[in-house]
Amino acid sequence: MLCINENDETAYAFGPVPSRRLGRSLGIVNVPSRTCTYDCIYCQLGQTTNMTLNKQPWYDVDTIIESIAGKKAQVRNLGKLIDYVTYVPNGEPTLDVNLEVEIRILRSIGIPTAIFTNASLIDRADVQQALQRFDRIIVKVDAIDEEIWRKINRPHEDLELGAILDGLSEFSRRYQGNLETTTMLVAGVNDSTEELERLATFIEQLNPSRAILSVPTRPPCENWVRIPAEKSLTRAYAIFTNHIKDVELLAGYEGDEFVLSSDVVGNLLAIVSVHPMRKSAVKAFIGKAGGHWGQIEKLVESGELVVVPYEGETYYLRRQKNKGED
Ligand code: SF4
């Protein structure tokens, strides 16, 4: 990890790290840690210490680019490839005034680029212009209702939700790359049927390649934040899949250790970690993989797998754990 400023703990280039979603990803941190337009209740960085809407040149562009180019060469010398250079959410990356300059140079290096953004500044033309240049954008949409938005994202006082949602809609119509959404579900905050319907309806018209539902599995900023119960997660998944073709529930068991396994149970657990399955689908999977139903019963008995009835269907999903649970 390299630091641009010895007095600043924030690094600007790291990795590559393996990521289930982005393959081998080289991370860029382009704003100091906890510099953000939001102060989300579930933020794993802790409370936002620099809440701002002012874009700044936080770091020197040349140094960022040199470190990325250096990393690329190192990785190539090891005979490996980098799938993405990714701006990671160490704060809000669109607060970097040099974002567009950086992305233009990075594209000329020839590595696909990705960014995680909370989209709070997406109503600004310059931010849209920079984001247009990314190959892949993962955009946060946690709430459509104003009160819920204020509760979960605790935005800067000058931000307006209507402008953000309009900006996102407008941007999605023109953006040619791969747009994904990510929604953090917090128990009792944004997991009601009404808000889930609003979220799914809004996200549907963004036409994302995938909508990701996640839960706060890492220690959150506020210790009262909880993962929704399995029934709520199943409801969220079902509502989203009514609107959006590709929905993933990232519930903390990304299951990398299972993905390459030839083991029936391991593979099933890896799948239900992200896609709750209906009983008929579980039966089909087990049959195809040469397993037997007793294996499923055993997983249910041990608590690894949870059975949730929802709207006349029976769903199987992996058990969720809050911080501190076994
Ligand atoms: S937008 Fe991301 S970095 Fe900012 S407070 Fe929320 S979770 Fe933390």
Residues whose N, C-alpha, C, O or C-beta is under 5 A from the ligand:
A	BS01	SF4	C36 Y38 D39 C40 C43 P89 N90 G91 E92 N118
